[in-house]
Amino acid sequence: MSTPRISRSIVLQATVWIGLWLLFVLTGDTAARSFDSYLLITLRVAGFAVYYNLLYYAVLPLYFSGRKRSFYGWAVLAFLVYVSFSVATDWLLLEAVRGGADAGAGEPARPIGWMVVPAIFLGMTVFGVAATFRGFTAFEEKKKAEEQANRQRLEAEIALLKSQINPHFLLNTINNLYVLSLTAPDRTPDALLKLSEMVSYILYECASRRVPLVRDLQFIQSYVDLQRLRLPPNADLRVELPASVPEGLEIEPMILVPFVENAFKHGLTTRQPCTIEVRIRLEDKRLRLEVVNLLLPDSKQRQGNPSGIGMANTRQRLDHSYARRYDLQVDNGGDRHRVALALTLAE
């Protein structure tokens, strides 16, 4: 329990008990009330307060923690102690009143049952109030604990998905660099520099749950530039990225790259002309990604039912991080493979 919450509880209880004390003090025949009467009223209210807090903080938690036998034993003991204290206080209060202004009036003694029954009723009332508030508190704590557990589980799953995607991406890129070093060694240094920038992004920024959108788009631009170095002469690459990105707009890191990577992986061939189109647009806080590439005969089955680590994990991450805030469409009509993602970046 945090300090502000404890402070609010203390203030609330002080207000309640002082109000109850004033209710007892200001009602009845105040003119004939002696000092002992005020003292005993104070003791009675103090008994309410002690009994309530004993139930709330010590006895009732036993029930909600599953220790029901201990709860029943301590509840009965606390109830009996309270009733005994209440009866003794009531009897002493009556004696104080009888010994005051009305002394010698010959009032008959008050039957003990008239003291026990109200004490039992008040004890049950205090118990009911304490149990109600403790029940609400236990429900809220359980709900918060479940929400925290769910958040931790989802964060762990997403961290695992990220850890799978990044090595998957690096493996593909390193394979591409190997081929480039054999076919065009003069372009390899530029490619290595791009790769260095991308690895720096993965290592130092992608550990965060969210990253600035502008940094993720820069990563995609670097990835496209790296892929452009190895394009065959028959390939046409068309890329459209936002000219400017509003500050403060964030996105789950590396969640767009697999769609772009998939196009280069499955949409390039040297046997016929091929085109890869990558378009990312921003409409306020709505991001739209469209990737179109040639659907090669030997990749139709794979692209229609993507089973690679990158694509499968990206779908899971979208479900976890953007549930009910994204729309993903995959179309394999004709000779083109098209992916369209609409993503609301902020609620």
N, C-alpha and C positions, 0 to 999 in steps of 0.2 A: 504494500500500500504506500503510495507516494505521500510526501509531506503535505502538499496542498490538500489532498483528500482527507488526511488526518485532521488538518486544521479545520476544514469545513465540518467534519463530524463533531469535533469538540464544540465549535460555535453552535451548531444545531442542537446538540444535546444540552448545552448550557441554557439555551433559549427555552427549550421544552421544560427542563426541570425547574428553572426559575419561574416560568409561567405557571406550572403546577403548584409550586410553593405559594405564589401570590393568590392563586385560586382558593387554596385552603385558608390562607391568612385573611383574605378579604370577605369571606363568606361566614355566615353564622353570627353568633352573638359576640361581636368583637369587643363590646364595652366591658363584658365580664371576664374577658380572657386574661389569664395571668402569664407571667414570663415563662413558666414551665410549659404552658400550652404551646407557645411559639417554639420553644426548644424541641418539644416532642413532634410538632408538625415538621420541623426541619429534619428530625431523625426519620420520620416516616417517608418524606420525599427522598432523603438520602438512601433509604432502604430500597425504594423503587429504582433509583439510579444504579445502585450496586447490583441489584438482582438482574436488571435488564442487561447491563454490560457483562455480568458473569455469564448469562445465557448466550449473549451475542458473540462474545469473543472466546469463550472457553468451552461451554457445553454444546451448543448447536454445531460448531465446526466438527465435533466428533461424529455427529450424524452424517454430515455431508462428506466426510472423509471415509465413510464406510465402517467406522468403529461404533456400531449401533449398541452393542452391549454396554460399553462404557458410557455411551450417551444416556441410555435409560437409567443407569445407576446414578450418574451425576445429576441428571435432570430431577429425579425423585428427591435426592438429597438436597439439592438447591431449593426445590419447591417447599420441602418441609422446613428448612431453615428460614426461608422467607416467611412462611405462614406463622411460624413460632415468633419470629421477630415482629411481624405485624400485630399479632394478638397481644404480645407483651407491650408494644408501643400503644396500642389502642387502650389497653387496660390502664397503663400509666397515665395516658391522656385523660381518661375518664376520672381517675383518681385526682389528677391535678385540677380538673374542673370542679369536682365535688369538694375539693379542699379549698376552693377559692370563695367566690361570692356566695355560692349556694351552700357553703358548709353549714351543717346543722339543720338543713331543711328537711332532713329525714327521707331523702330519695332512696328508693329501693335499689339494691345492687343490680347492675346490668347482667342479664344471663350470659354465660360464656359463649353460648351458641350464637348470640348476636355479634360476637367478635370474630368467631372462627369462620362463619359463612362468608362475610364480606372479605375476609383475608384470603380465603380460597378463591373467591370470585376475582378479586384483584390480582392474585398470583397467576391465575389462568389467563387473565386479560394481558398482563405484562408478558407472559410466555408467548401468547398468540402474536402480539405485536413484534416481539423479538424474533420469533420464528418467521414471520412474514418478511420482515426486512432482511433477515439473514438469507432467506430463500432467494429473494431478488438479487442480493449481492452474489450468492453462490452461482446463480444462473448467469449473471453478467460475467463473472470471472471465468466460468466454464466456456462461455461463448467467446470471450477474448482469447482464452488459451487455445481453443479450436482454430480460431482465425489465425493466431500466431503460428500454430503448427502447420496449417495449410500454406501460409505464406512461406515458411521455411522449407516445406516440402517442394513447393513450386519453384522457389529460388534455387534449391539444390538440383531439381530436374533441369531447369534452364541452364544452370552452370554446367551440368553434364552435357547438355546438347551443344552449348558453345564450345566446350572442350573437344567435342567430336567434330564439329564443323570446321574449326580453325585448322587442325592438322589435315583434314580432308582437303581444304582449300590449298594449304601449303604444298601438299604432295602433288596436286595437279599443277601448280605453278612451277615447282621445281622440275617436274617432268617437261613442261613447256620450255623452260630455260635450257635444259639439256639439249633438246632438239634445236633450239635457236643457236646454241653455241656451236653446233655442227653445221647448220645451214647458213647462218649469218653471224659469224663471230664478231664482226665490227659493231653490231648492234647490241651485243651482250652486255657491255658496261652500263648502257642506259637502262636496260631491263633490270640489271642487278640493283641500280639505284632506286628504281621504282619499287622493287621488291623490298628493299631495306625500309623504305618509308611505310610500306604496307605492314611489314612485320612489326615495326615500332607501334603502329596503331593497334594491332592485335594484342601485343604484349602489355602496353601501358594504358590503353583506354577501353578496350573491350571487356575488361573485368567489371566495369560498372554496369548497373542494370539499365541505365539510359545514357546515351551520348548525344552531343549536339548533332542535329541532322546534317549540318554543313560538313562536319567531319566524316560522317558516313558517306556522303555524296562525293567528297574528295577521294575517299578510298575507292569508290566505284570508278571514278574518273581515272585514278592511277591503274586500277585493274584493267580497264578498257585500253588505256595507253599501252600497257604491257602486252595485252593480247594483240593489239594492232601491229606490234613489231613482228609478229609471226604469221600474219595473214597471208594466204596465198594470193597470187595476182587475180584470180577469178572471184575473190570475195569482196563484197561491198558492205561496209560497216557504217551505219547511221545512228548517231547518238545525240540525244536531246536531254540536257539536264537543266534544272532551274538556274536562271541567271543570278538570282539572289534568294537567300533564305532568311526568313525572319529570325531575329535573335530569340533564344529561349525555347525554340522548337526542338524537341528531342525525339529519339527513336531507339528502339531496341537494337544494339549494335549487331552488324553482320546478318541482318534478317532479310535484306534485299539482295545481297550478293549472290546467293545460290541460284536465284532465278536467272541472273545475268550469266553466271558461270555455266549454267546448264545449256544456254544457247550456244556458247562457244564450244562446249564439249560435244554436243550432238548435232550442231547445225553447220559445221564446216566440212567441206570436201574439195578435192582438187579435180573431181571428175566432171563437174558442171558448175555453172554460175550459181552463187549462193549469196544471200543477203541476211544480215543480222541487224535488227532494229531494236534500239533501247531508248525508251522515252519515259522520263519521270517528270511529272507536273505537280505543282502545288496549287491548291485552291483553298486559301485560308489555312485551316489545320487538317485538311484532307489531302493525302498524298495518293497519286495515281501512278502506278508503274505498268508499263506495257512492254513486253519483250516478244519479238516475232523473229522466227528463224525458219530456215528450210527444214522440212521434215523428210529426212533421208530414209530410204526403204529399210535399212538395217537398224534404225533407231526408233521406228514407229512404236514398236511394242514397249520400248523402254520409256519413251516420252509420254505415251498415253497412260502408262502405269509406272510413274517414277518410283524406283526402289532404292536409289542411291542414298547414302547417309545424309548428304547435304540437303536434298529436297525433302526427305521424310522428316528430318529434324526441324527444318524450317516450318513445315506445316504444324508440328507440335508446338513450336515456340509461338506461332501466331495464335493457336488455340489458348495457350497459357496466358500470354501477355496482352492480347487484343481480342479476347472473347467478345463476340457480338459487336465488334468495332471494325471488322474487316470483311471484305468480300473477295474471294479468289476464284477466278474462272480459268480453266484450261481447255483450249480448243485445238483439236487436231484435224480441222476440216481441210480438205484438199491436200495440197503439198506444203502447207504452212502449219507450224506449231506456234500457238499464241497463248501467252500467259498475261492475264490482266488482274492486277491487284489494286483494290481501293482500300485505303487504310486511314482511319481517323487517329491522328497522332496524340490528341489530347481530348479528354472528356469535357 
